[in-house]
């Protein structure tokens, strides 16, 4: 069975069946269908209105003639999409009075981007007003902010997969994103247990001065995973990580693969592609001091988009300056290349199934 965040879907009662990648030229239609099928009736009208706004803002961003015009439209597209997502999950009955949940700030000496941070607030706040960012965090991960926290922009930027090497060039830093060659489901028929195994090319680690033990610690996987040996020859070229504690299975393995995927879902990054296997997965390994700034992939994209939207709303003259600085190529790539990735990833979250763009369209 191929790995997926959603490898199986409920067939009947407590039994699951394997599901495969869903191909769509228009991910908006997948999202619309998910809202129609899954959103609670009382919230459906609001969710559909949010979706329409999200789509219009997204199209406005794509049609913008200047770089400065895009970030604000993109952020408002994402924000409305997030509201629709949380409503569809039945997390809240309405987002009528919700706030952003983020506040953009600068530390001295007030250099744009470099000294910027985002204050994030728990939802609801002390006035019982919902905070979009924390609601999104809870919808994706099942956990919320326990207290306000300041996320530094320079620690969020390396968490973008597509622009990661541009960040490395800007900072003259080693890579932190390491491609996973394979994620496998394993089953012990006698012991009736199942677990996950991840395999990486060792040369990708050594090229950037990353040891295997450092990889475990810096990805935060050391709590649940350990290094295992396959055979002496294989061990020289591949690094194999395996769950420390397999989960018990009482029936079919397909009934438990969803639970296995959930264990690592928020700790690996992915990109959507148009060629098989249509998803590429990565581990993000950062220094221990930065780990508290690590967000799930969708949340880091959302947070950076909020920042860029904020400065183009209030200080649009600052974006050209940022674009001309060390981080310029990364920011430009984020604004122009990241939106479709975010959209397909969100369509997958809505449908709880991998969604990808087909490589060939039959005429």
C-alpha positions in Angstrom: 0.0 0.0 0.0 1.4 3.4 -1.0 1.9 5.9 1.8 -0.6 8.8 2.2 -1.8 11.0 4.9 -5.2 9.5 4.1 -4.5 5.9 2.8 -7.9 4.6 3.6 -11.5 5.7 3.9 -14.4 4.4 5.9 -16.3 1.8 4.0 -18.9 0.6 6.5 -19.1 0.5 10.3 -15.4 0.3 11.5 -14.0 -1.1 8.3 -11.8 0.9 5.9 -10.9 0.5 2.3 -7.8 1.7 0.4 -8.2 5.0 -1.5 -6.0 6.4 -4.2 -4.9 9.8 -5.5 -7.8 12.0 -6.8 -6.9 13.9 -10.0 -8.4 17.3 -10.6 -7.6 20.2 -12.9 -9.7 22.4 -10.7 -9.1 21.8 -7.0 -11.8 24.4 -6.1 -14.4 21.9 -7.4 -13.0 19.3 -5.0 -13.3 21.7 -2.1 -16.8 22.7 -3.1 -17.9 19.1 -3.2 -16.4 18.4 0.2 -18.3 21.4 1.7 -21.5 20.1 0.2 -21.0 16.6 1.5 -19.4 17.2 4.9 -20.2 20.6 6.3 -22.9 20.8 9.0 -26.1 22.2 7.6 -26.2 25.2 9.9 -22.8 26.3 8.8 -22.9 25.4 5.1 -24.2 28.7 3.8 -21.3 30.6 5.5 -18.8 28.0 4.4 -19.9 28.3 0.8 -19.8 32.1 0.9 -16.3 31.9 2.3 -15.3 29.6 -0.5 -16.6 31.9 -3.2 -14.6 34.8 -1.7 -11.5 32.7 -1.4 -11.8 31.8 -5.1 -12.3 35.4 -6.2 -9.4 36.6 -4.1 -7.2 33.8 -5.5 -8.1 34.8 -9.1 -7.5 38.5 -8.3 -4.0 37.6 -7.1 -3.3 35.6 -10.3 -4.4 38.5 -12.5 -2.5 41.2 -10.6 0.0 43.1 -12.8 2.5 43.9 -10.0 4.1 41.8 -7.3 2.9 44.2 -4.6 -0.7 43.5 -5.5 -0.7 39.8 -4.9 0.1 39.1 -1.3 -2.9 40.8 0.2 -5.3 39.1 -2.1 -3.6 35.7 -1.5 -3.9 36.1 2.2 -7.6 36.9 2.1 -8.1 34.0 -0.2 -6.3 31.7 2.3 -8.1 33.2 5.3 -11.6 32.6 3.7 -10.5 29.1 2.7 -9.4 28.4 6.3 -12.8 29.6 7.6 -14.6 27.3 5.2 -12.3 24.4 6.3 -12.9 24.9 10.0 -16.7 25.2 9.4 -16.7 22.0 7.3 -14.9 20.2 10.1 -17.7 21.3 12.4 -15.2 23.0 14.7 -17.2 26.2 15.1 -20.7 27.1 14.2 -19.7 30.5 12.7 -16.7 32.7 12.1 -18.8 35.9 12.0 -16.7 37.9 14.4 -13.4 36.0 14.1 -10.1 37.9 14.2 -6.8 37.1 12.3 -5.2 35.6 15.4 -1.9 37.0 14.3 -0.3 40.4 14.8 2.7 41.5 12.7 5.5 43.2 14.8 9.0 44.5 14.4 11.9 44.3 16.9 14.7 46.9 17.0 16.4 47.9 14.8 13.2 47.5 12.8 14.6 45.9 9.6 11.7 44.7 7.6 11.4 40.9 7.4 14.7 40.3 9.3 13.4 41.7 12.5 9.8 40.8 12.0 7.8 38.4 14.1 4.2 37.3 14.3 2.4 37.3 17.7 -0.1 34.4 17.7 -3.0 34.2 20.1 -5.0 31.3 21.5 -8.6 30.9 20.4 -11.0 32.1 21.7 -9.3 35.1 23.3 -10.3 36.5 26.7 -13.3 38.3 25.1 -14.4 34.9 23.6 -13.6 36.0 20.1 -12.3 33.3 17.7 -8.7 33.6 16.4 -8.4 32.2 12.8 -4.8 31.1 13.1 -5.3 29.0 16.2 -8.5 27.6 14.9 -6.7 26.5 11.7 -4.0 25.0 13.9 -6.5 23.0 15.8 -8.4 21.9 12.7 -5.1 20.5 11.1 -3.4 19.1 14.2 -6.1 18.6 16.9 -4.1 20.8 19.3 -4.3 24.5 20.1 -1.9 27.2 21.3 -1.7 27.0 25.1 -0.5 30.6 25.3 0.4 33.5 23.0 3.6 32.9 21.1 5.9 35.0 18.9 6.9 33.3 15.6 10.0 34.9 14.1 9.8 35.3 10.3 13.4 34.2 9.7 12.6 30.9 11.4 9.5 30.4 9.4 11.0 31.0 6.0 13.2 27.9 5.8 10.1 25.8 6.4 8.9 26.3 2.8 9.7 23.3 0.7 9.7 24.8 -2.7 11.8 27.8 -1.7 14.1 26.1 0.7 17.2 26.2 -1.3 16.7 29.8 -2.0 16.6 30.3 1.7 19.9 28.3 2.0 21.5 30.6 -0.6 20.3 33.8 1.2 21.6 32.6 4.5 24.6 30.7 3.2 23.3 27.8 5.2 23.2 24.0 4.9 19.9 22.4 3.8 17.4 21.4 6.4 14.9 19.7 4.2 15.8 16.1 3.5 13.8 14.1 0.9 12.3 10.8 2.1 12.9 8.1 -0.4 10.2 5.8 0.9 7.5 5.7 3.7 6.3 2.2 4.3 3.6 0.4 6.3 4.8 -2.7 8.0 2.9 -5.5 9.7 3.8 -8.3 12.0 1.2 -11.0 11.3 2.2 -13.1 14.3 2.4 -10.3 16.8 -0.5 -8.5 15.2 1.1 -5.1 15.2 1.8 -2.5 12.6 4.2 0.4 12.3 5.8 2.9 9.9 9.3 2.9 8.4 11.0 5.8 6.7 14.0 5.5 4.4 16.3 8.3 3.4 19.5 8.4 1.3 22.4 8.8 3.7 24.4 10.9 1.2 21.8 13.6 1.4 22.6 13.9 5.1 26.4 13.7 5.0 26.5 16.2 2.2 25.1 18.8 4.6 27.0 17.7 7.7 23.9 16.0 9.3 24.4 12.8 11.3 21.7 10.2 11.7 21.3 10.9 15.4 21.1 14.6 14.7 18.4 14.0 12.1 16.3 12.2 14.7 16.7 15.0 17.3 16.3 17.9 14.9 13.2 16.6 13.3 11.6 15.8 16.7 11.2 12.2 15.7 13.5 10.9 18.4 10.5 10.5 20.7 8.7 8.0 18.5 11.3 6.7 16.1 14.6 5.0 16.2 17.3 4.0 13.7 17.2 0.4 12.6 19.6 -1.8 10.5 18.6 -3.5 7.3 21.9 -5.2 6.3 25.5 -4.0 6.2 25.5 -3.0 2.6 22.2 -1.3 2.6 23.0 0.6 5.8 25.9 2.3 4.1 23.7 4.1 1.6 20.3 4.3 3.3 19.1 5.6 6.7 16.2 3.7 8.0 13.9 5.1 10.7 11.3 3.0 12.4 8.6 3.5 15.0 9.6 2.5 18.5 6.2 1.3 19.5 4.1 -0.5 16.9 0.3 -0.2 17.3 -1.8 -3.3 17.8 -4.2 -4.5 15.1 -7.1 -6.7 15.7 -8.4 -7.2 12.2 -7.5 -5.9 8.8 -4.3 -3.8 8.5 -6.3 -1.2 6.4 -8.3 -0.4 9.5 -5.1 0.9 11.2 -3.1 2.6 8.4 -5.0 5.9 8.9 -3.9 5.9 12.5 -0.3 5.2 11.5 -0.3 8.1 9.0 -1.7 10.4 11.6 1.3 9.9 13.9 3.7 11.6 11.4 1.3 13.8 9.4 2.3 17.0 11.1 6.0 16.2 11.2 6.7 15.7 7.5 6.4 18.1 4.6 5.1 17.4 1.1 4.9 18.8 -2.4 2.3 18.0 -5.0 3.6 17.0 -8.4 2.1 16.0 -11.7 4.1 12.8 -12.1 3.9 9.5 -10.1 3.8 9.1 -7.2 2.3 12.6 -7.1 3.6 13.4 -3.7 7.2 13.9 -2.5 7.8 13.9 1.3 10.5 15.6 3.3 11.8 15.9 6.9 12.6 19.3 8.2 15.6 19.2 10.6 16.3 22.5 12.4 18.5 23.5 15.4 17.0 22.7 18.8 16.7 26.4 19.6 14.4 26.9 16.6 12.1 23.9 17.1 9.5 25.9 19.0 9.1 28.0 15.9 8.3 25.0 13.7 4.8 24.8 12.4 2.9 22.2 10.4 3.5 22.9 6.7 0.1 24.6 5.9 0.4 26.8 9.0 3.8 28.1 8.1 2.6 29.0 4.6 -0.4 30.7 6.1 1.7 32.7 8.6 4.2 33.9 6.0 1.3 34.9 3.8 -0.3 36.9 6.6 3.0 38.8 7.1 3.4 39.6 3.4 -0.3 40.6 3.1 0.1 42.9 6.1 3.1 44.8 4.8 1.5 45.2 1.4 -1.6 46.5 3.0 0.0 49.0 5.3 3.5 49.5 3.9 3.4 48.5 0.2 6.7 50.4 -0.5 8.5 47.9 1.7 7.9 44.8 -0.5 10.2 46.0 -3.4 12.9 46.6 -0.8 12.5 43.1 0.5 12.5 41.7 -3.1 15.8 43.4 -3.7 17.5 42.0 -0.6 19.0 38.6 0.2 15.6 37.0 0.7 14.2 38.6 -2.5 14.3 35.4 -4.7 12.7 33.4 -1.9 9.9 35.9 -1.4 9.2 36.2 -5.1 9.1 32.5 -5.5 6.8 32.2 -2.5 4.3 34.7 -3.9 4.2 33.3 -7.4 4.9 29.6 -6.9 3.4 28.6 -3.5 -0.3 29.4 -4.1 -1.2 26.4 -6.2 0.7 24.1 -3.8 -1.3 25.5 -0.9 -4.5 25.1 -2.9 -3.9 21.5 -3.7 -2.8 20.7 -0.2 -6.0 22.3 1.2 -8.1 20.4 -1.3 -6.6 17.3 0.1 -7.4 18.3 3.6 -11.0 19.1 2.7 -11.5 15.7 0.9 -9.2 13.8 3.2 -7.6 12.2 0.2 -4.5 13.1 -1.9 -5.5 15.5 -4.6 -3.1 16.1 -7.5 -3.1 17.7 -11.0 -3.1 15.3 -13.9 -0.1 15.4 -16.1 -1.9 14.8 -19.3 -5.4 16.0 -20.3 -7.1 14.0 -23.0 -8.7 16.1 -25.7 
